[in-house]
Amino acid sequence: MTTNSLALFGGPRTITTPFKRYNPIGAEEVEAAKAVIESGVLSQFIGVWSPDFYGGPKVQEFERQCEAYFGVKHAVTVNSATSGLIAAVGAIGIEPGDEVIVSPWTMCASATAILHWNAIPVFADIEPATFNLDPKSVEANITPHTRAIMAVDIFGHSADMDALMAIAAKHGLKVISDAAQAPGVFYKDKYAGTLAHVGSYSLNYHKHIHTGEGGILVTDDDGICERLQLIRNHAEAVVGGKGVAGLANMMGYNFRLGEIECAIGIEQLKKLKMFVASRQHAAERFSAGLKGLEGLRTPIVEPACTHAYYVYPMVLDIAKIGIPRARIVEALQAEGVTGLGSSYANLHLLPMYQQKIAYGSKGFPWTSDICRREVSYQRGICPVAEELNDRSYLGFAMCMHELTDEDVDLMVSAFRKVWSNLAALR
Ligand SMILES: *Cc1c(COP(=O)(O)O)cnc(C)c1O
């Protein structure tokens, strides 16, 4: 055994102490939450038309700060980004049976938000550079029933918004931007999430900034904003008093975020730039260290874009390396690398889509008259996403740890050690 022998084969482990867990919550958040608790007003929403329909002081303060930060006309807080996406699909006026094109390479809620309004998710393929919707595949999936596109900024890199918005304009579609993983990153001179008709950020505890659970919706459209606020807060009980004429999708929920969460969110937003910069620093150092490893593609950042590295996405050239991904992961894990995910998601392959069973047991909405054509979720509809998921994609969960330069260097050493032992792994 030499010091370069793989830990998998009994050699010394490269990383012997676990890295520090990422925790963006500090003294400022503690103070802010304490002040709310001491005030006794933990929420101030009322689900009828009144000044309190918009929530209490911290909700409104946080929303005004989000508007200023992201440069949008309206921000609407919600109790999760999942709730937010559901509200967004309702607010853009989706009808039962309408088709909404969505990426298969995302968290499940991006697609179920569509089903919640009895609309039909249609999965378009992704492009391999950023793992986001491929505009060419989006265009190929448009039918007379298509009404919207759900663009996802996966791993913290914006989708190709110019191309997607151009397709939307050409076909009269609305676009929702699921920027849950990309708060504070740029697409040209605008923040990801702000380039679509409505955008969504997550404040759940895995994300860059969090309030435990929560979400923020952003839009420049007054009508969409009003419907988001109504769906968030018992629309059906409010429309009469508020004098809202259009009743489509005015079926409300309780998607309200509390005062404590918003007070924490106000402090978190002040730190967003710093948290994103720290992930960018670690990722750039990691990429520099991994340079030259054969068959390993480090993350691609498109020109005029920045990356928030919620996940640090790599791609293996399996033909070149000659070793299955699972074996590489096993060797890296033995060296002490944690947070590796060999697969992310191919949503169309989930049981719900494969068996087309969602509402009840009889195949609604796909088997109902509102679904105007046979939509396929068969393996093969998204070849790029499937090949990445099945074989070549390797992600590292950047938001799991607070990495020092020394930690990144240890990770680089682990990767370099595994790559110098590829022959032994074959
Ligand atoms: C986290 C996430 C969501 C859902 O966020 P919640 O706040 O947990 O509901 C939606 N889409 C993507 C891409 C996500 O990463």
PDBQT file of the ligand as one rigid body, heavy atoms in Angstrom, charges set to zero:
ROOT
HETATM    1  C1  LIG A 501     -36.548  23.305  -3.963  1.00  0.00    +0.000 C 
HETATM    2  C2  LIG A 501     -37.196  23.359  -5.284  1.00  0.00    +0.000 A 
HETATM    3  C3  LIG A 501     -38.575  23.542  -5.451  1.00  0.00    +0.000 A 
HETATM    4  C4  LIG A 501     -39.554  23.513  -4.331  1.00  0.00    +0.000 C 
HETATM    5  O1  LIG A 501     -39.228  24.334  -3.273  1.00  0.00    +0.000 OA
HETATM    6  P1  LIG A 501     -39.973  24.205  -1.859  1.00  0.00    +0.000 P 
HETATM    7  O2  LIG A 501     -39.787  25.567  -1.271  1.00  0.00    +0.000 OA
HETATM    8  O3  LIG A 501     -39.267  23.143  -1.106  1.00  0.00    +0.000 OA
HETATM    9  O4  LIG A 501     -41.389  23.886  -2.097  1.00  0.00    +0.000 OA
HETATM   10  C5  LIG A 501     -39.075  23.685  -6.722  1.00  0.00    +0.000 A 
HETATM   11  N1  LIG A 501     -38.278  23.620  -7.790  1.00  0.00    +0.000 NA
HETATM   12  C6  LIG A 501     -36.957  23.412  -7.678  1.00  0.00    +0.000 A 
HETATM   13  C7  LIG A 501     -36.123  23.360  -8.915  1.00  0.00    +0.000 C 
HETATM   14  C8  LIG A 501     -36.366  23.254  -6.427  1.00  0.00    +0.000 A 
HETATM   15  O5  LIG A 501     -35.063  23.028  -6.314  1.00  0.00    +0.000 OA
ENDROOT
TORSDOF 0
